[in-house]
Amino acid sequence: MTRASDTQGGPVTLSKEGLPDWLGPVAHAAETVQPLQLSRFLPPENGSGRQSAVLILFGEGERGPELLLMERAGSLRSHPGQPSFPGGALDPEDGDPQGDGPLRAALREAEEETGLDPSGVQLFGVLPRLYIPVSGFVVTPVLGWWREPSPVGVVDPKETARVFTVPVADLTDPANRATAVHPRGHSGPAFLVESALVWGFTAGVIDRLLHYAGWEHPWDRQKQVPLDWHA
């Protein structure tokens, strides 16, 4: 179980002890899903790419299970205004990229970007490493249970526009699902939630998690939205 001291030099471990029953399907999916079942973009075999990690943090709010997301500042050069999981590149102090480095980086970045208290987060799973060709990042998605929720919000307005939670019920609602179409012709799953269009890598991971956890409901894949969609 992850504790406050773990992010400052001690080991960061995974634990499924005490998870709520509804997270069981997610934990099982993390143990059984194969890389190509999540994405066709996998890390280069030559080992290139910048190691990074994101925190996929599940909590329980007034409307049941929910997921923590943030919206990148509109002034950023990379993916401005795009909703995403908290996360970023591994720092040297995070340690071994093949060990607990991604776990440590996911917690550290989430604390820096949203202000959450990592001592209240229980890490319970890791998804296969994925690749984002446009940025060259090799991303390790780290799954967490917000065992003891703490206040969150924008820490640095230059980096983050807002921090918000999305009920899983809204993510699984077919009315909130669509296919996002990039100006260059690329398309992928999207979610129209909390006055935001969640697309790209983040939406792709959410889409596959919902599917392999058995939470997905049939939705209209012919419904298309542009990337400049606004509620």
C-alpha positions as YAML, in Angstrom:
chain: A
units: angstrom
residues:
- id: 1
  name: MET
  ca: [0.00, 0.00, 0.00]
- id: 2
  name: THR
  ca: [1.38, 3.40, -0.95]
- id: 3
  name: ARG
  ca: [2.12, 5.77, 1.93]
- id: 4
  name: ALA
  ca: [3.43, 9.32, 2.10]
- id: 5
  name: SER
  ca: [7.00, 8.25, 2.83]
- id: 6
  name: ASP
  ca: [7.02, 5.97, -0.19]
- id: 7
  name: THR
  ca: [7.20, 8.92, -2.58]
- id: 8
  name: GLN
  ca: [10.35, 10.20, -0.89]
- id: 9
  name: GLY
  ca: [12.73, 7.30, -1.30]
- id: 10
  name: GLY
  ca: [11.02, 4.19, 0.10]
- id: 11
  name: PRO
  ca: [9.58, 1.42, -2.06]
- id: 12
  name: VAL
  ca: [6.30, 2.05, -3.86]
- id: 13
  name: THR
  ca: [4.28, -1.12, -4.13]
- id: 14
  name: LEU
  ca: [1.03, -2.40, -5.60]
- id: 15
  name: SER
  ca: [-1.74, -3.81, -3.43]
- id: 16
  name: LYS
  ca: [-5.30, -5.01, -4.11]
- id: 17
  name: GLU
  ca: [-6.03, -5.37, -0.39]
- id: 18
  name: GLY
  ca: [-9.26, -3.66, 0.64]
- id: 19
  name: LEU
  ca: [-10.28, -2.51, -2.84]
- id: 20
  name: PRO
  ca: [-14.03, -1.93, -3.24]
- id: 21
  name: ASP
  ca: [-15.79, -4.76, -5.06]
- id: 22
  name: TRP
  ca: [-16.65, -2.57, -8.04]
- id: 23
  name: LEU
  ca: [-12.95, -2.11, -8.83]
- id: 24
  name: GLY
  ca: [-12.45, -5.87, -9.11]
- id: 25
  name: PRO
  ca: [-13.11, -5.98, -12.87]
- id: 26
  name: VAL
  ca: [-10.59, -3.18, -13.44]
- id: 27
  name: ALA
  ca: [-7.92, -4.96, -11.40]
- id: 28
  name: HIS
  ca: [-8.59, -8.18, -13.30]
- id: 29
  name: ALA
  ca: [-8.37, -6.38, -16.65]
- id: 30
  name: ALA
  ca: [-5.00, -4.92, -15.66]
- id: 31
  name: GLU
  ca: [-3.68, -8.42, -14.98]
- id: 32
  name: THR
  ca: [-4.95, -10.00, -18.20]
- id: 33
  name: VAL
  ca: [-5.05, -7.35, -20.95]
- id: 34
  name: GLN
  ca: [-2.43, -7.59, -23.69]
- id: 35
  name: PRO
  ca: [-0.64, -4.53, -25.14]
- id: 36
  name: LEU
  ca: [-2.25, -4.80, -28.60]
- id: 37
  name: GLN
  ca: [-5.67, -4.99, -26.96]
- id: 38
  name: LEU
  ca: [-5.08, -1.46, -25.67]
- id: 39
  name: SER
  ca: [-3.40, 0.21, -28.63]
- id: 40
  name: ARG
  ca: [-1.72, -0.49, -31.96]
- id: 41
  name: PHE
  ca: [1.03, 1.92, -30.91]
- id: 42
  name: LEU
  ca: [3.56, 0.00, -28.83]
- id: 43
  name: PRO
  ca: [7.01, 1.11, -27.59]
- id: 44
  name: PRO
  ca: [9.79, 0.89, -30.19]
- id: 45
  name: GLU
  ca: [11.74, -2.36, -30.01]
- id: 46
  name: ASN
  ca: [15.02, -0.43, -30.05]
- id: 47
  name: GLY
  ca: [14.21, 1.00, -26.63]
- id: 48
  name: SER
  ca: [13.90, 4.59, -27.81]
- id: 49
  name: GLY
  ca: [11.25, 6.92, -26.44]
- id: 50
  name: ARG
  ca: [10.98, 9.03, -23.31]
- id: 51
  name: GLN
  ca: [9.74, 7.07, -20.31]
- id: 52
  name: SER
  ca: [6.66, 8.54, -18.65]
- id: 53
  name: ALA
  ca: [3.67, 7.53, -16.53]
- id: 54
  name: VAL
  ca: [0.09, 8.60, -15.93]
- id: 55
  name: LEU
  ca: [-2.15, 8.02, -12.92]
- id: 56
  name: ILE
  ca: [-5.58, 6.57, -13.64]
- id: 57
  name: LEU
  ca: [-7.18, 7.35, -10.31]
- id: 58
  name: PHE
  ca: [-10.58, 5.95, -9.39]
- id: 59
  name: GLY
  ca: [-12.51, 7.43, -6.50]
- id: 60
  name: GLU
  ca: [-16.05, 7.35, -5.14]
- id: 61
  name: GLY
  ca: [-18.13, 10.51, -5.24]
- id: 62
  name: GLU
  ca: [-21.73, 11.55, -4.71]
- id: 63
  name: ARG
  ca: [-22.73, 9.79, -7.94]
- id: 64
  name: GLY
  ca: [-20.70, 6.65, -7.35]
- id: 65
  name: PRO
  ca: [-17.40, 5.62, -8.93]
- id: 66
  name: GLU
  ca: [-15.51, 8.43, -10.63]
- id: 67
  name: LEU
  ca: [-12.25, 9.14, -12.44]
- id: 68
  name: LEU
  ca: [-9.83, 12.05, -11.88]
- id: 69
  name: LEU
  ca: [-8.89, 14.10, -14.95]
- id: 70
  name: MET
  ca: [-7.26, 17.43, -15.64]
- id: 71
  name: GLU
  ca: [-7.33, 19.89, -18.52]
- id: 72
  name: ARG
  ca: [-4.03, 21.14, -19.87]
- id: 73
  name: ALA
  ca: [-3.50, 24.90, -20.04]
- id: 74
  name: GLY
  ca: [-4.42, 26.48, -23.37]
- id: 75
  name: SER
  ca: [-1.04, 28.21, -23.57]
- id: 76
  name: LEU
  ca: [0.98, 24.98, -23.68]
- id: 77
  name: ARG
  ca: [2.75, 24.07, -26.91]
- id: 78
  name: SER
  ca: [1.89, 20.38, -26.58]
- id: 79
  name: HIS
  ca: [-1.79, 19.36, -26.55]
- id: 80
  name: PRO
  ca: [-3.12, 22.72, -25.28]
- id: 81
  name: GLY
  ca: [-6.54, 22.55, -23.63]
- id: 82
  name: GLN
  ca: [-6.71, 18.76, -23.90]
- id: 83
  name: PRO
  ca: [-8.15, 16.73, -21.00]
- id: 84
  name: SER
  ca: [-5.77, 14.07, -19.73]
- id: 85
  name: PHE
  ca: [-4.75, 11.89, -16.83]
- id: 86
  name: PRO
  ca: [-2.27, 13.48, -14.43]
- id: 87
  name: GLY
  ca: [1.23, 12.40, -15.40]
- id: 88
  name: GLY
  ca: [4.48, 13.16, -17.13]
- id: 89
  name: ALA
  ca: [8.03, 12.08, -17.80]
- id: 90
  name: LEU
  ca: [10.09, 10.12, -15.31]
- id: 91
  name: ASP
  ca: [12.74, 12.14, -13.46]
- id: 92
  name: PRO
  ca: [16.10, 10.59, -12.47]
- id: 93
  name: GLU
  ca: [15.00, 10.53, -8.83]
- id: 94
  name: ASP
  ca: [11.99, 8.38, -9.73]
- id: 95
  name: GLY
  ca: [14.29, 5.40, -10.12]
- id: 96
  name: ASP
  ca: [14.24, 2.39, -12.41]
- id: 97
  name: PRO
  ca: [11.84, 2.73, -15.37]
- id: 98
  name: GLN
  ca: [11.58, -1.07, -15.34]
- id: 99
  name: GLY
  ca: [10.88, -1.13, -11.61]
- id: 100
  name: ASP
  ca: [8.86, 1.20, -9.41]
- id: 101
  name: GLY
  ca: [9.96, 4.32, -11.31]
- id: 102
  name: PRO
  ca: [6.63, 4.68, -13.17]
- id: 103
  name: LEU
  ca: [4.67, 4.23, -9.92]
- id: 104
  name: ARG
  ca: [6.70, 6.94, -8.23]
- id: 105
  name: ALA
  ca: [6.45, 9.26, -11.26]
- id: 106
  name: ALA
  ca: [2.68, 8.84, -11.53]
- id: 107
  name: LEU
  ca: [2.18, 9.84, -7.90]
- id: 108
  name: ARG
  ca: [4.70, 12.68, -8.04]
- id: 109
  name: GLU
  ca: [3.23, 14.19, -11.21]
- id: 110
  name: ALA
  ca: [-0.33, 13.87, -9.90]
- id: 111
  name: GLU
  ca: [0.67, 15.68, -6.71]
- id: 112
  name: GLU
  ca: [2.45, 18.42, -8.68]
- id: 113
  name: GLU
  ca: [-0.42, 18.91, -11.14]
- id: 114
  name: THR
  ca: [-3.52, 18.48, -8.97]
- id: 115
  name: GLY
  ca: [-2.31, 18.92, -5.37]
- id: 116
  name: LEU
  ca: [-3.62, 15.53, -4.28]
- id: 117
  name: ASP
  ca: [-2.11, 13.87, -1.21]
- id: 118
  name: PRO
  ca: [-0.36, 10.70, -2.45]
- id: 119
  name: SER
  ca: [-0.62, 9.10, 0.99]
- id: 120
  name: GLY
  ca: [-4.34, 8.62, 0.31]
- id: 121
  name: VAL
  ca: [-3.76, 6.78, -2.97]
- id: 122
  name: GLN
  ca: [-3.49, 2.99, -3.15]
- id: 123
  name: LEU
  ca: [-1.84, 1.78, -6.35]
- id: 124
  name: PHE
  ca: [-3.30, -1.56, -7.41]
- id: 125
  name: GLY
  ca: [-2.31, -2.22, -11.01]
- id: 126
  name: VAL
  ca: [-0.24, -1.29, -14.03]
- id: 127
  name: LEU
  ca: [-1.28, -1.53, -17.68]
- id: 128
  name: PRO
  ca: [1.16, -2.46, -20.46]
- id: 129
  name: ARG
  ca: [3.43, 0.33, -21.68]
- id: 130
  name: LEU
  ca: [2.03, 2.22, -24.65]
- id: 131
  name: TYR
  ca: [3.53, 4.65, -27.15]
- id: 132
  name: ILE
  ca: [2.49, 8.13, -28.29]
- id: 133
  name: PRO
  ca: [4.19, 8.59, -31.68]
- id: 134
  name: VAL
  ca: [3.54, 12.34, -31.94]
- id: 135
  name: SER
  ca: [5.49, 13.05, -28.73]
- id: 136
  name: GLY
  ca: [7.76, 10.01, -28.54]
- id: 137
  name: PHE
  ca: [6.61, 9.17, -25.01]
- id: 138
  name: VAL
  ca: [6.54, 5.59, -23.74]
- id: 139
  name: VAL
  ca: [3.68, 5.72, -21.23]
- id: 140
  name: THR
  ca: [3.02, 3.40, -18.30]
- id: 141
  name: PRO
  ca: [-0.62, 3.75, -17.14]
- id: 142
  name: VAL
  ca: [-0.74, 3.24, -13.35]
- id: 143
  name: LEU
  ca: [-4.06, 2.38, -11.71]
- id: 144
  name: GLY
  ca: [-4.96, 3.83, -8.33]
- id: 145
  name: TRP
  ca: [-7.78, 3.78, -5.77]
- id: 146
  name: TRP
  ca: [-8.43, 7.09, -4.02]
- id: 147
  name: ARG
  ca: [-8.73, 5.42, -0.65]
- id: 148
  name: GLU
  ca: [-8.60, 8.70, 1.30]
- id: 149
  name: PRO
  ca: [-9.66, 11.57, -0.99]
- id: 150
  name: SER
  ca: [-7.94, 14.92, -0.57]
- id: 151
  name: PRO
  ca: [-8.70, 18.36, -2.02]
- id: 152
  name: VAL
  ca: [-7.48, 18.85, -5.59]
- id: 153
  name: GLY
  ca: [-7.27, 21.83, -7.92]
- id: 154
  name: VAL
  ca: [-5.01, 23.77, -10.24]
- id: 155
  name: VAL
  ca: [-1.49, 24.04, -8.81]
- id: 156
  name: ASP
  ca: [0.18, 25.89, -11.69]
- id: 157
  name: PRO
  ca: [-2.14, 27.75, -14.11]
- id: 158
  name: LYS
  ca: [0.68, 27.75, -16.68]
- id: 159
  name: GLU
  ca: [0.40, 23.99, -16.83]
- id: 160
  name: THR
  ca: [-3.19, 23.16, -15.90]
- id: 161
  name: ALA
  ca: [-6.48, 24.88, -16.69]
- id: 162
  name: ARG
  ca: [-8.66, 22.82, -14.35]
- id: 163
  name: VAL
  ca: [-8.88, 19.59, -12.39]
- id: 164
  name: PHE
  ca: [-12.12, 17.64, -12.31]
- id: 165
  name: THR
  ca: [-13.70, 14.26, -11.68]
- id: 166
  name: VAL
  ca: [-16.01, 12.39, -14.05]
- id: 167
  name: PRO
  ca: [-18.56, 9.84, -12.82]
- id: 168
  name: VAL
  ca: [-17.98, 6.45, -14.46]
- id: 169
  name: ALA
  ca: [-21.74, 6.43, -15.13]
- id: 170
  name: ASP
  ca: [-21.23, 9.43, -17.44]
- id: 171
  name: LEU
  ca: [-18.34, 7.74, -19.23]
- id: 172
  name: THR
  ca: [-20.43, 4.63, -19.88]
- id: 173
  name: ASP
  ca: [-23.54, 6.58, -20.94]
- id: 174
  name: PRO
  ca: [-23.94, 6.04, -24.72]
- id: 175
  name: ALA
  ca: [-25.25, 9.61, -25.05]
- id: 176
  name: ASN
  ca: [-21.82, 10.91, -23.98]
- id: 177
  name: ARG
  ca: [-19.84, 8.81, -26.44]
- id: 178
  name: ALA
  ca: [-18.69, 9.70, -29.95]
- id: 179
  name: THR
  ca: [-15.90, 9.31, -32.46]
- id: 180
  name: ALA
  ca: [-13.52, 12.28, -32.53]
- id: 181
  name: VAL
  ca: [-12.22, 13.21, -35.98]
- id: 182
  name: HIS
  ca: [-8.83, 14.89, -36.30]
- id: 183
  name: PRO
  ca: [-8.37, 17.48, -39.08]
- id: 184
  name: ARG
  ca: [-5.78, 15.14, -40.62]
- id: 185
  name: GLY
  ca: [-8.37, 12.40, -40.86]
- id: 186
  name: HIS
  ca: [-7.45, 10.30, -37.84]
- id: 187
  name: SER
  ca: [-10.34, 9.19, -35.66]
- id: 188
  name: GLY
  ca: [-10.78, 7.55, -32.27]
- id: 189
  name: PRO
  ca: [-13.14, 7.19, -29.31]
- id: 190
  name: ALA
  ca: [-14.19, 10.30, -27.43]
- id: 191
  name: PHE
  ca: [-16.24, 11.26, -24.38]
- id: 192
  name: LEU
  ca: [-18.39, 14.40, -24.07]
- id: 193
  name: VAL
  ca: [-18.33, 14.94, -20.30]
- id: 194
  name: GLU
  ca: [-18.01, 17.82, -17.83]
- id: 195
  name: SER
  ca: [-18.15, 20.38, -20.67]
- id: 196
  name: ALA
  ca: [-15.05, 18.77, -22.16]
- id: 197
  name: LEU
  ca: [-14.15, 16.61, -25.13]
- id: 198
  name: VAL
  ca: [-11.92, 13.80, -23.91]
- id: 199
  name: TRP
  ca: [-10.06, 12.32, -26.88]
- id: 200
  name: GLY
  ca: [-6.69, 10.98, -28.00]
- id: 201
  name: PHE
  ca: [-4.55, 8.77, -25.77]
- id: 202
  name: THR
  ca: [-6.65, 9.42, -22.66]
- id: 203
  name: ALA
  ca: [-9.94, 8.54, -24.32]
- id: 204
  name: GLY
  ca: [-8.40, 5.47, -25.93]
- id: 205
  name: VAL
  ca: [-7.25, 4.08, -22.58]
- id: 206
  name: ILE
  ca: [-10.59, 4.85, -20.92]
- id: 207
  name: ASP
  ca: [-12.44, 3.21, -23.83]
- id: 208
  name: ARG
  ca: [-10.41, -0.01, -23.52]
- id: 209
  name: LEU
  ca: [-10.66, -0.08, -19.72]
- id: 210
  name: LEU
  ca: [-14.45, 0.21, -19.88]
- id: 211
  name: HIS
  ca: [-14.53, -2.55, -22.47]
- id: 212
  name: TYR
  ca: [-12.30, -5.06, -20.69]
- id: 213
  name: ALA
  ca: [-13.82, -4.31, -17.29]
- id: 214
  name: GLY
  ca: [-17.22, -5.20, -18.73]
- id: 215
  name: TRP
  ca: [-18.63, -1.73, -18.10]
- id: 216
  name: GLU
  ca: [-19.11, -0.68, -21.72]
- id: 217
  name: HIS
  ca: [-22.61, -0.16, -23.16]
- id: 218
  name: PRO
  ca: [-23.31, -0.23, -26.90]
- id: 219
  name: TRP
  ca: [-22.87, 3.26, -28.39]
- id: 220
  name: ASP
  ca: [-23.22, 4.92, -31.77]
- id: 221
  name: ARG
  ca: [-19.77, 4.77, -33.36]
- id: 222
  name: GLN
  ca: [-21.10, 6.68, -36.37]
- id: 223
  name: LYS
  ca: [-21.65, 9.79, -34.22]
- id: 224
  name: GLN
  ca: [-18.72, 12.07, -35.02]
- id: 225
  name: VAL
  ca: [-17.46, 15.24, -33.38]
- id: 226
  name: PRO
  ca: [-14.62, 17.62, -34.39]
- id: 227
  name: LEU
  ca: [-11.76, 18.34, -32.01]
- id: 228
  name: ASP
  ca: [-13.02, 21.89, -31.53]
- id: 229
  name: TRP
  ca: [-16.29, 20.63, -30.05]
- id: 230
  name: HIS
  ca: [-17.69, 22.72, -27.19]
- id: 231
  name: ALA
  ca: [-20.60, 21.97, -24.88]
...
